[in-house]
Amino acid sequence: MEIQEKGICRLSIVPVRAEGSDKSEIVTQLLFGEHYTVTDVSKDQKWLRILIHFDKYEGWIDAKQHTFISDDYFNQINNVDYKISTDLSSSILYQKHQLPIVIGSILPISTNELFKMEEQLAYNGDSKSLSQKREFDFLKHIACKYLNAPYLWGGRSPFGIDCSGFTQIVFRICGYHLQRDSSQQVKAGTLVPTVEEAKPGDLAFFENEAGKIHHVGILLNKNDIIHASGLVRIDTLDEKGILNKTSGSYSHRLSSIRRVLKD
C-alpha cells in the first residue's frame, strides 16, 4: 500500500481505530460502500491510516480489510448520485457471494440503475438517492428504525451506535451532511434561540460540567427526543435537558438547539 492510495469498504462494517492496533478504541466505523484515502502506513504494513471522504474523519484500519480502487473510480463515486440503503439490514450479492449490509450503506447504483459491472453487485432492497433531501416524517421513520439499538462508542450501525453516529447516519440517509462528532455537529445549521421555538427534526446538543459538547439527539416534537444513551431511546426534553423516562431524573444538560433540516 502507498500513501494517497484510494480505498473502499467492501465488508459489512469495518472498525476505524484511534491507533494501529486491535487493542485501540474504535473511533468510528466504515459501512459498505464508503470510500477513503490512505494517509499513512504502519511500519509493519499491517495498519493503514485513512481519511474518510464523507466526513474527513481519520483513523486506522486493518490492512487486510482494505480494498483498493483506482483514482478514476474514487472520482466517479464523488460525482455520481449513488443510492443509500434504507433497510435496517439486508444483503447484497457481491462477487457471487451473499454479503449482509446495514442501513446507511452506499450502493454503487446510480439513478439510472447502472451497476459497476466488474464488481458483480446486485441489490433488491429498499434505497434512495444520496442527494435527495427528505422531510421530517421520513427522517422520523428512519430514526425510529434504530430504536433499542445498543450504544457503542464509535458505532454507526443498528447493532451498535453512538449518539453522533446516530444523528450523522440518519441525516445522511435524508440527504444532509453532518460531521462525525457532536462537538463538530454543533456548528451545523442555524441556532434555535429557545426550546419553545424548536421544531421536529432539530438537533439538540448537551454539555458536560466543563461546558464541552458531549451529546446530541433529534427532536421528534417539542417534548420528545430520540438519542443514543445506553440504547437508542425516546426521552423527554425541556429547557434543563433530557429527562430520562425510565429513571425520572435528568441525564443530560441542554446546551443549544440547531436547525439543519429544511422546511
Stockholm file with secondary structure:
# STOCKHOLM 1.0

chainA/1-263         MEIQEKGICRLSIVPVRAEGSDKSEIVTQLLFGEHYTVTDVSKDQKWLRILIHFDKYEGWIDAKQHTFISDDYFNQINNVDYKISTDLSSSILYQKHQLPIVIGSILPISTNELFKMEEQLAYNGDSKSLSQKREFDFLKHIACKYLNAPYLWGGRSPFGIDCSGFTQIVFRICGYHLQRDSSQQVKAGTLVPTVEEAKPGDLAFFENEAGKIHHVGILLNKNDIIHASGLVRIDTLDEKGILNKTSGSYSHRLSSIRRVLKD
#=GR chainA/1-263 SS CCTTCEEECCSSEEEEESSSSTTSCEEEEEETTCEEEEEEECTTSSEEEEEETTTCCEEEEEGGGCEEECHHHHHHHHHSCCEEECSSEEEEEETTEEEEEETTCEESBCTTCCBCGGGCEECCSCEEETTCCCCHHHHHHHHHHTTTCBBCTTCEETTEECHHHHHHHHHHHTTCCCCSSHHHHTTSSEEECCGGGCCTTCEEEEECTTSCEEEEEEESSSSEEEEESSBEEEEEECSSEEECTTTSSEEEEEEEEEECSCC
#=GC SS_cons         CCTTCEEECCSSEEEEESSSSTTSCEEEEEETTCEEEEEEECTTSSEEEEEETTTCCEEEEEGGGCEEECHHHHHHHHHSCCEEECSSEEEEEETTEEEEEETTCEESBCTTCCBCGGGCEECCSCEEETTCCCCHHHHHHHHHHTTTCBBCTTCEETTEECHHHHHHHHHHHTTCCCCSSHHHHTTSSEEECCGGGCCTTCEEEEECTTSCEEEEEEESSSSEEEEESSBEEEEEECSSEEECTTTSSEEEEEEEEEECSCC
//
